Amino acid sequence: MKRFVFIVFVLLLFSACGNKSKTFVPDRLLTEQEMIDLMTDVQIIEADINYQKTQEREHKDSIPSKPIDPVKLSRLYYDQLFEHYGITDSIFKQNIKYYSERPDVLEKIMDSVVQRLTKVQSESQRDDSQ
């Protein structure tokens, strides 16, 4: 899976502000809760990929290992994610398009994603301090 999925998502979000017909329905419409779960996992995947790239840059001279290929890593993560949710990248993109054409629903979904990520982060920090 290409890393540009998140960028596509943002672009679709901005394009949703235009005056578009709201007749498109994906082959498999994910519920709002499924989208919250999926988008939370997408954000965690993107954060992990960025973290690993940063670690590699910071320690490239001290770690005698094979460099991380972010494209392969991204593809692996997204393939596993789509398998977990029983969807394809096409279904994912269709759902992004569908919800992008409904900015009020998408905003609610993304607010829930942010809340969940904030909770996960605070739980992780609490576990690290023990």
C-alpha positions, 0 to 999 in steps of 0.5 A: 500500500502506498504511503500517500493514503493519508495524503489522499484522505486529507485531499478528499477531506478538503474536496468534500467542502465543494458542492458535490452530489451525495449519491456515491455509495461504496461496494461495501459501506463501513459503519461509522464505528468501523471507520473510527476503528480503521482510521485509528489504526491508520493513524497508529500505523503512520506514526509507527512508520514515521517513528521508525524512519526517524530512528533510522536517521538518528542512528544510521551510523551506530546500527549495522543493520539493513535500512528500513524500506518505508514503502515495503513496511507501509505495504506490509502494515496496510495489507495486514490492516485490510486483512484484519478488517476484511476489506481491500484498499479499493474498499478503503478508498471508496469509504474515504470518498463516501465519508469525505462527501459527508463532512459532518459525519467525517468530522464526528468520526475524526473527533472520535479517532482523536479522542481514542488516540489521546486515550491510548497515548495517556494509557501508554504514558501511564504504563511507562511511568510504572 
